């Protein structure tokens, strides 16, 4: 089992493993003048209860670029240090458990002259040159070594790349004559000309979008890729342009085409793919990936996603890509009627089809998880989307819908209208998407009649997977287990899908993973001072990852096995200050989190990549939510609530929901994104977000320090002074009071994904789990 990182002075417990086959040392390069440097000293072996520990001290002797990491080698070659990454700070002590005695015996046949050498390196990724590993410290040795670590001076190409890397991280020192350097307050509009700093120089560019007060998306001249850069220092605007923006900003226009949220400009002969296009199997398409075009080949489609073949030198694979993420060239589209092109296109996927047929053992139609492949996508107004397309629990009346020709008709209930399409639920419970412009005039008129409901930016709600159930929240909850001796107590809690594990984030910069079935603490992290107190924690909806968010704004993401084995996947500095809230998208790929710096951020769970920020709050962000469709982000500080459109990359709604953002007042947003509960003194105010209207107030007798909704979107669980309350938001009343502690503010509460279990801290050193049924 992997342990969490033990930080502070690096009281780490790691395994040192050396392969049976010698690994040749990688090429090490002398540290560049601008790189960070360290001094290693005092190598020693200490005796401990769990075995011998190798330890040595380190201190930073020069500030500079690069993030150092520990490396090790023996006379047999480079060695790997297994376990969680070690954070190297200004000074400290590295402690490693001596776990290689067995390997020592095998490799040296009983000879005690075994040694291992430790040193720090900085990895430079290939960017402006070949990259490489740079030696940034002296070496310390445990045991006896016959060789020493060697490094060489950087060559001319590496020196040039390092200089380019250095310049790329700094804005140009001065601005051109007649220009002023950008600030967060510099007024900008799409189409306005600006200059962008690039490797010590200024390059002309045009503003494409202003997603926030801090960043601007711009297209550099002679480039096809849109860049996102900081306004402050990294852009320059002429005085003439600033005057024109202030006098008449509408005079600037932008004449470029991209895919929705795309970063690559479409060529003149490119057009976005449409589901109605009749495409031959194997038709070449292009999709944007990592700000570049990638060749893919059409296999089949419904009206939401396209099944494509991605070919590479190593292997070919099939992926499902949304229709709006693909483009086709005009010549390719015109070739659909050519017999020669048909043969050529078919050859693009022929090898893949042969492999698929051999795997399925059939000589007929191609079998696949995505349904039967067809040679042509028929121009039908109603094609069934994948089963992952969710539906809303509140359907419109059943009626007959038809297309403009009257050829296609269907009896169905309206689910929702969104992005130029309607989603309809058939009697067989399948949901289909139909473009509004293909509906009959009668149907389009019907949609106009109910448009007032669709105007709300919060009304994109669809079914929440796993929500609901027959949980009787009027029945008193009973304690089922308690986890004690947690040292300084819990600050955050979460229950995994399936109710197998309990995750506890603690005030002492540590965390615990517990087995709910056995009551055993499986993993205890020890101190993680690089994180600070763990204020938020959670499981992704599939339960395969756990996420910890700390006081210092850092997230750590771990892969979690069915048995509780953890493997660190990444450490991401998403925020600059204490993290206060965390929500996941239904597929678990994205997270939306808030902090005390009054900012909420939307990011990728597996990479930590920041996608969007929502700022401008008056206080810390108390609650965040990603709607079930994944298209909207909702955040509040208890005073103001904002809705952010992922597709449009902007805030689309904002209104006041409270009198103040007082830190003692908790807030919660229901899983379906339709209701908000926000504390106001001893009261809880309820809001209907789809109508942007206050519903009513539930009266209490004390401040509610924490809140969360049950999965049924109706019941609210809150924490008071040593108690957990359960509220019925539909009947606007308190259902039950559960005492869990004494003179202890319950500042964290969580409910299991099925709604049957609730957990919270019960005193200053324990956590209780309650069963609702």
Residue pairs with C-beta under 8 A, 6 or more apart in sequence:
1 522
1 523
1 563
1 564
1 565
1 566
2 83
2 84
2 523
2 558
2 565
2 566
2 567
2 568
3 13
3 83
3 84
3 523
3 524
3 525
3 526
3 566
4 84
4 510
4 511
4 523
4 524
4 525
4 526
4 528
4 558
4 566
5 12
5 84
5 85
5 86
5 87
5 525
5 528
5 530
5 556
5 568
6 12
6 13
6 525
6 526
6 527
6 528
7 87
7 509
7 526
7 527
7 528
7 529
7 530
7 531
8 509
8 527
8 529
9 92
9 93
10 86
10 87
10 92
10 93
10 94
10 95
11 95
11 526
11 527
12 83
12 84
12 86
12 94
12 95
12 96
13 50
13 83
13 95
13 97
14 81
14 82
14 83
14 84
14 86
14 96
14 97
15 82
15 83
15 97
15 99
16 72
16 79
16 81
16 82
16 96
16 97
16 98
16 99
16 100
16 116
17 79
17 80
17 82
17 99
17 100
17 103
18 74
18 76
18 79
18 80
18 100
18 103
18 107
19 80
20 106
22 76
22 77
23 76
23 77
23 78
23 79
24 77
24 78
25 73
25 77
25 78
25 149
25 150
26 78
26 133
27 132
27 133
27 152
28 121
28 133
28 134
28 135
28 149
28 150
28 151
28 152
29 132
29 133
29 134
29 135
29 151
29 152
29 153
29 154
29 158
30 134
30 135
30 151
30 152
30 153
30 154
31 37
31 122
31 134
31 135
31 136
32 134
32 154
32 159
32 162
34 64
34 65
34 162
34 166
35 64
35 65
35 66
35 122
35 134
35 136
36 60
36 62
36 63
36 64
36 65
36 66
36 68
36 122
36 136
37 60
37 61
37 62
37 64
37 136
37 137
38 58
38 59
38 60
38 61
38 68
38 88
38 120
38 136
38 137
39 58
39 59
39 61
39 137
39 138
40 56
40 57
40 58
40 118
40 119
40 120
40 137
40 138
40 139
40 140
41 56
41 57
41 58
41 140
42 55
42 56
42 57
43 54
43 55
43 56
43 118
43 140
43 141
43 142
44 54
44 55
44 56
45 52
45 53
45 54
45 55
45 98
45 142
46 52
46 53
46 55
46 95
47 53
48 97
50 97
51 97
51 98
51 99
52 97
52 98
53 95
53 96
53 97
53 98
54 95
54 96
54 97
54 98
54 116
54 142
55 93
55 94
55 95
55 96
56 93
56 94
56 118
56 140
57 91
57 92
57 93
57 94
58 88
58 91
58 92
58 93
58 94
58 120
58 137
59 90
59 91
60 89
60 90
60 91
65 122
65 165
65 166
65 169
66 122
66 124
66 134
66 136
67 88
67 122
68 88
68 120
68 121
68 122
68 136
68 137
69 85
69 86
69 88
69 120
69 121
69 122
69 123
70 81
70 86
70 88
70 94
70 118
70 119
70 120
71 78
71 81
71 118
71 119
71 120
71 121
71 133
72 78
72 79
72 80
72 81
72 116
72 117
72 118
72 119
73 79
73 116
73 117
73 149
74 107
74 114
74 115
74 116
74 117
74 145
75 115
75 145
75 146
75 147
76 107
79 116
81 96
84 568
85 568
85 571
86 94
87 530
88 120
89 530
94 118
100 116
104 114
107 114
108 114
113 143
113 144
114 143
114 144
115 141
115 142
115 143
115 144
115 145
115 146
116 141
116 142
116 143
116 145
117 139
117 140
117 141
117 142
117 145
117 148
117 149
118 139
118 140
118 141
118 142
119 135
119 137
119 138
119 139
119 140
119 149
120 135
120 136
120 137
121 133
121 134
121 135
121 136
122 133
122 134
122 136
123 131
123 132
123 133
123 134
124 131
124 132
124 133
124 134
124 161
124 162
124 165
125 131
127 161
127 164
127 165
127 168
128 160
128 161
128 164
128 165
128 168
129 157
129 158
129 160
129 161
129 162
129 164
130 157
130 158
130 161
131 161
132 154
132 158
134 151
135 149
135 151
139 148
139 149
154 162
164 199
167 199
167 200
168 198
168 199
170 200
171 181
171 197
171 233
171 234
172 197
172 200
172 201
172 202
173 200
175 181
175 195
175 202
175 236
176 195
176 202
176 236
178 238
178 239
178 240
179 195
179 236
179 237
179 238
179 239
180 186
180 236
180 237
180 238
180 239
180 242
181 233
181 235
181 236
182 194
182 216
182 231
182 232
182 233
182 234
182 235
182 236
182 237
183 231
183 232
184 213
184 214
184 231
184 232
185 213
186 231
186 235
186 237
186 242
187 242
187 245
187 246
187 249
188 194
188 207
188 210
188 216
188 231
188 237
188 245
189 207
189 210
189 245
189 249
189 252
190 207
190 208
190 209
190 210
190 252
190 253
190 254
191 206
191 207
191 252
191 253
191 254
192 206
192 207
192 237
192 241
192 244
192 245
192 252
193 204
193 205
193 206
193 207
193 238
193 241
194 204
194 205
194 206
194 207
194 216
194 218
194 235
194 236
194 237
194 241
195 202
195 203
195 204
195 205
195 235
195 236
195 237
196 202
196 203
196 205
196 218
196 220
196 227
196 229
196 234
196 235
197 203
197 229
197 233
197 234
197 235
197 236
198 220
202 236
203 220
203 221
204 220
204 221
205 218
205 219
205 220
205 221
205 227
206 218
206 219
206 221
206 254
207 216
207 217
207 218
207 252
207 254
208 217
208 218
208 219
208 226
208 254
208 256
209 216
209 217
209 649
210 216
210 217
211 217
211 228
211 612
211 613
211 649
211 650
212 613
212 615
213 231
213 615
213 616
214 230
214 231
214 232
214 613
214 615
215 228
215 229
215 230
215 231
216 228
216 229
216 230
216 231
216 235
217 226
217 227
217 228
218 226
218 227
218 229
218 235
219 225
219 226
219 227
219 256
219 265
220 227
224 264
224 265
224 267
225 263
225 264
225 265
225 291
225 292
226 258
226 262
226 263
226 264
226 265
226 291
227 263
229 235
244 251
244 252
245 252
256 265
256 266
257 265
257 266
257 270
258 264
258 265
258 266
259 266
259 272
259 288
259 324
259 325
259 327
260 324
260 325
260 647
261 646
261 647
261 649
262 288
263 288
263 291
264 288
264 291
264 292
264 293
266 272
266 327
267 329
269 329
269 330
269 331
270 286
270 327
270 328
270 329
270 330
271 327
271 328
271 330
271 333
272 324
272 326
272 327
273 285
273 306
273 323
273 324
273 326
273 327
273 328
274 323
275 301
275 302
275 303
275 304
275 323
275 377
275 383
276 377
276 379
277 328
277 333
277 336
277 377
278 336
278 376
278 377
278 378
278 379
279 298
279 301
279 328
279 336
279 376
279 377
280 298
280 336
280 341
280 342
280 345
280 346
280 375
280 376
281 298
281 299
281 300
281 345
281 346
281 349
281 373
281 374
281 375
282 297
282 298
282 299
282 344
282 345
282 346
282 347
282 348
282 349
282 350
283 297
283 298
283 328
283 332
283 336
283 345
283 348
284 295
284 296
284 297
284 298
284 328
284 329
284 332
284 345
284 348
285 295
285 296
285 297
285 298
285 306
285 308
285 326
285 327
285 328
285 332
286 293
286 294
286 295
286 296
286 326
286 327
286 328
286 329
287 293
287 294
287 296
287 308
287 321
287 325
287 326
287 327
288 294
288 325
294 310
295 311
296 308
296 309
296 310
296 319
296 321
296 326
297 308
297 309
297 311
297 345
297 348
297 349
298 306
298 307
298 308
298 345
299 307
299 308
299 309
299 318
299 349
299 373
300 306
300 307
300 368
300 370
300 371
300 372
300 373
300 374
300 377
301 307
301 323
301 377
301 383
302 371
302 383
302 384
302 385
302 386
303 323
303 382
303 383
303 385
303 432
303 433
303 434
303 435
304 322
304 323
304 385
304 386
304 389
304 433
305 320
305 321
305 322
305 323
305 385
305 386
306 320
306 321
306 322
306 323
306 326
307 318
307 319
307 320
307 368
307 370
307 373
308 318
308 319
308 320
308 321
308 326
309 316
309 317
309 318
309 348
309 349
309 352
310 316
310 317
310 318
310 319
311 348
316 351
316 352
318 352
318 368
318 370
320 370
320 386
335 341
335 345
353 366
356 366
356 367
356 368
357 363
357 366
360 366
360 367
365 372
365 373
366 372
366 373
370 386
380 408
381 403
381 408
381 434
381 435
381 438
381 439
382 403
382 408
382 410
382 424
382 432
382 434
383 432
383 433
384 430
384 432
385 431
385 432
385 433
389 423
389 431
389 433
390 431
390 462
390 463
390 464
390 465
390 586
390 628
390 629
391 415
391 423
391 425
391 429
391 431
391 462
391 463
392 415
392 416
392 461
392 462
392 463
393 463
395 413
395 414
395 415
395 425
396 413
396 414
396 415
396 450
397 413
397 414
398 411
398 412
398 413
399 411
399 412
399 413
399 414
399 446
400 409
400 410
400 411
401 409
401 410
401 411
401 412
401 424
401 434
401 439
401 440
401 443
402 408
402 409
402 410
402 439
402 440
402 442
402 443
403 434
403 438
403 439
403 440
404 438
404 439
404 440
404 441
406 440
410 424
410 426
410 432
411 426
411 427
412 424
412 425
412 426
412 427
412 432
413 424
413 425
414 422
414 423
414 424
414 425
414 450
415 422
415 423
415 424
415 425
415 431
415 462
416 422
416 423
416 454
416 459
416 460
416 461
416 462
417 423
417 436
417 447
417 454
418 460
418 629
418 631
419 647
420 435
420 436
420 437
421 433
421 434
421 435
421 436
422 433
422 434
422 436
422 439
422 447
423 431
423 432
423 433
424 431
424 432
424 433
424 434
425 431
426 432
436 444
436 447
439 447
447 454
453 459
453 690
456 653
456 689
456 690
456 691
456 692
457 632
457 643
457 645
457 652
457 653
458 627
458 632
458 634
458 643
458 653
458 673
458 674
458 689
458 690
458 692
459 690
460 627
460 629
460 631
460 632
460 673
461 627
461 628
461 629
461 672
461 673
461 674
461 690
462 627
462 628
462 629
463 628
464 586
464 628
464 671
464 672
464 711
464 713
465 541
465 586
465 628
466 497
466 541
466 711
466 753
466 754
467 671
467 672
467 711
467 712
467 713
468 711
468 712
469 711
469 712
469 754
469 755
469 756
471 710
471 712
471 715
471 754
471 755
471 756
471 772
471 773
472 772
472 773
473 710
473 715
473 726
473 728
473 735
473 736
473 772
474 728
474 735
474 736
475 736
475 772
475 773
476 736
476 738
477 724
477 726
477 736
477 738
477 758
477 770
477 771
477 772
478 770
478 771
479 740
479 768
479 769
479 770
479 771
480 757
480 769
480 770
480 771
481 516
481 519
481 768
481 769
482 762
482 766
482 767
482 768
482 769
483 502
483 504
483 512
483 514
483 519
483 521
483 766
483 767
483 769
484 765
484 766
485 765
485 766
486 504
486 506
486 512
486 765
486 766
486 767
487 506
487 508
487 510
487 765
488 506
488 507
488 508
488 764
488 765
489 506
489 507
489 761
489 763
489 764
489 765
489 766
490 504
490 505
490 506
490 507
490 748
490 761
490 766
490 767
491 505
491 506
491 507
491 533
491 534
491 535
491 747
491 748
491 761
492 504
492 505
492 534
492 535
492 536
492 537
492 549
492 748
493 502
493 503
493 504
493 505
493 537
493 748
493 749
493 750
493 759
493 760
493 761
493 767
494 502
494 503
494 537
494 538
494 539
494 546
494 750
495 501
495 502
495 503
495 516
495 539
495 750
495 751
495 752
495 753
495 757
495 759
495 769
496 502
496 503
496 539
496 543
496 560
497 539
497 541
497 542
497 543
497 753
498 543
499 516
499 752
499 754
499 756
499 757
500 515
500 516
500 517
500 543
500 562
500 564
501 513
501 514
501 515
501 516
501 522
501 539
501 560
501 564
502 513
502 514
502 515
502 516
502 759
502 767
502 769
503 511
503 512
503 513
503 514
503 537
503 538
503 539
503 546
504 511
504 512
504 513
504 514
504 537
504 767
505 511
505 533
505 534
505 535
505 536
505 537
505 548
505 549
506 512
506 533
506 534
507 533
508 527
508 533
509 527
509 528
509 529
509 531
509 532
509 533
509 534
509 550
509 551
510 524
510 525
510 526
510 527
510 528
510 534
511 523
511 525
511 528
511 534
511 537
511 548
512 521
512 523
512 524
512 525
513 521
513 522
513 523
513 546
513 560
513 564
513 566
514 520
514 521
514 522
515 521
515 522
515 564
516 757
516 769
522 564
523 564
523 566
528 534
528 550
530 550
530 552
530 554
531 548
531 550
531 551
531 552
531 554
531 556
532 550
532 551
532 552
532 554
532 578
533 550
533 551
533 578
534 548
534 549
534 550
534 551
535 549
535 550
535 551
535 578
535 579
535 580
536 547
536 548
536 549
536 579
536 580
536 581
536 582
536 593
537 546
537 547
537 548
537 549
537 582
538 546
538 547
538 582
538 584
539 545
539 546
539 547
539 560
540 546
540 547
540 584
540 588
540 605
541 584
541 586
541 587
541 588
541 753
542 588
543 560
544 559
544 560
544 588
545 557
545 558
545 559
545 560
545 569
545 588
545 605
546 557
546 558
546 560
546 566
547 555
547 556
547 557
547 558
547 582
547 591
547 605
548 555
548 556
548 558
549 555
549 575
549 579
549 582
549 593
550 556
550 578
550 579
551 578
551 579
552 577
552 578
553 573
553 574
553 575
553 576
553 577
553 578
553 579
553 595
554 571
554 572
554 573
554 574
554 575
555 571
555 572
555 573
555 574
555 575
555 579
555 591
555 593
555 608
556 568
556 570
556 571
556 572
557 568
557 569
557 570
557 571
557 572
557 605
557 606
557 608
558 566
558 567
558 568
558 569
559 566
559 567
559 569
560 566
569 606
570 606
570 607
570 608
571 608
572 603
572 607
572 608
573 608
574 593
574 601
574 603
574 608
574 610
575 593
575 595
575 597
575 599
575 601
576 595
576 597
576 599
577 595
577 596
577 597
578 595
578 596
578 620
579 593
579 594
579 595
580 594
580 595
580 596
580 620
580 621
580 622
581 593
581 594
581 600
581 621
581 622
581 623
581 624
581 635
582 591
582 592
582 593
582 624
583 591
583 592
583 593
583 624
583 625
583 626
584 590
584 591
584 592
584 605
584 626
585 591
585 592
585 626
585 630
586 626
586 628
586 630
587 630
588 605
589 604
589 605
589 606
590 602
590 603
590 604
590 605
590 611
590 626
590 630
591 602
591 603
591 604
591 605
592 600
592 601
592 602
592 624
592 625
592 626
592 633
592 635
593 600
593 601
593 603
593 621
593 624
594 600
594 601
594 620
594 621
594 622
594 623
594 624
594 635
595 601
595 620
595 621
596 620
597 620
598 615
598 616
598 617
598 618
598 619
598 620
598 621
598 637
599 613
599 614
599 615
599 617
599 621
600 613
600 614
600 615
600 617
600 621
600 624
600 633
600 635
601 610
601 612
601 613
601 614
602 610
602 611
602 612
602 613
602 614
602 626
602 633
602 644
602 646
603 609
603 610
603 611
604 611
611 646
612 633
612 644
612 646
612 649
614 633
614 635
614 642
614 644
614 651
616 642
617 635
617 636
617 637
617 639
617 640
617 642
617 661
618 637
618 639
618 640
618 661
619 637
619 638
619 639
619 660
619 661
619 662
619 663
620 637
620 661
620 663
621 635
621 636
621 637
622 636
622 637
622 638
622 661
622 665
622 666
622 667
622 678
623 635
623 636
623 666
623 667
623 668
623 669
623 676
623 707
624 633
624 634
624 635
624 669
625 633
625 634
625 635
625 669
625 670
625 671
625 673
626 632
626 633
626 634
627 633
627 634
627 672
627 673
628 671
628 672
628 673
630 646
631 645
631 646
631 647
632 643
632 644
632 645
632 646
632 652
632 673
633 643
633 644
633 646
634 641
634 642
634 643
634 644
634 669
634 673
634 689
635 641
635 642
635 644
636 642
636 657
636 667
636 669
636 676
636 678
637 661
637 667
638 657
638 658
638 660
638 661
638 662
638 665
638 666
638 667
638 678
638 679
639 656
639 657
639 658
639 659
639 660
639 661
640 654
640 655
640 656
640 657
640 661
641 654
641 655
641 656
641 657
641 676
641 687
641 689
642 651
642 653
642 654
643 651
643 652
643 653
643 654
643 689
644 650
644 651
644 652
645 651
645 652
653 692
655 692
657 676
657 678
657 685
657 687
657 694
658 665
658 678
658 680
658 685
659 680
664 679
664 703
664 705
665 678
665 679
665 680
665 681
665 703
665 704
666 678
666 679
666 704
666 705
666 706
666 707
666 718
666 719
667 676
667 677
667 678
667 679
667 707
668 676
668 677
668 678
668 707
668 708
668 709
668 716
669 675
669 676
669 677
669 689
669 709
670 676
670 677
670 709
670 713
671 709
671 711
671 713
672 713
673 689
674 688
674 689
674 690
674 713
675 686
675 687
675 688
675 689
675 695
675 709
675 713
675 729
676 686
676 687
676 689
677 684
677 685
677 686
677 687
677 707
677 709
677 716
677 727
677 729
678 684
678 685
678 687
679 685
679 703
679 704
679 707
680 697
681 703
682 699
682 700
682 701
682 702
682 703
683 697
683 698
683 699
683 700
684 697
684 698
684 700
684 704
684 707
684 716
684 718
684 727
685 694
685 696
685 697
686 694
686 695
686 696
686 697
686 698
686 729
686 732
687 693
687 694
687 695
688 694
688 695
695 732
696 732
697 732
698 727
698 729
698 732
698 733
698 734
700 720
700 725
700 734
702 720
702 721
703 720
704 718
704 719
704 720
704 725
705 718
705 719
705 720
705 745
705 746
705 747
706 718
706 719
706 746
706 747
706 748
706 749
706 760
707 716
707 717
707 718
707 719
707 749
708 716
708 717
708 718
708 749
708 750
708 751
709 715
709 716
709 717
709 751
710 716
710 717
710 751
710 755
711 751
711 753
711 754
711 755
712 755
714 728
714 729
714 730
715 726
715 727
715 728
715 729
715 735
715 755
716 726
716 727
716 729
717 724
717 725
717 726
717 727
717 749
717 751
717 758
718 724
718 725
718 727
718 749
719 725
719 745
719 746
719 747
719 748
719 749
719 760
720 745
720 746
721 743
721 744
721 745
721 746
722 739
722 740
722 741
722 742
722 743
722 744
722 745
722 746
723 737
723 738
723 739
723 740
723 741
723 746
724 737
724 738
724 740
724 746
724 749
724 758
724 760
724 770
725 734
725 736
725 737
725 738
726 734
726 735
726 736
726 738
727 733
727 734
727 735
728 734
728 735
738 770
740 746
740 760
740 761
740 762
740 768
740 770
741 761
741 762
741 763
742 763
744 761
744 762
744 763
744 764
746 760
746 761
747 761
748 760
748 761
749 758
749 759
749 760
750 758
750 759
750 760
751 757
751 758
751 759
752 758
755 772
756 771
756 772
756 773
757 769
757 770
757 771
757 772
758 769
758 770
758 772
759 767
759 768
759 769
759 770
760 767
760 768
761 767
761 768
762 768
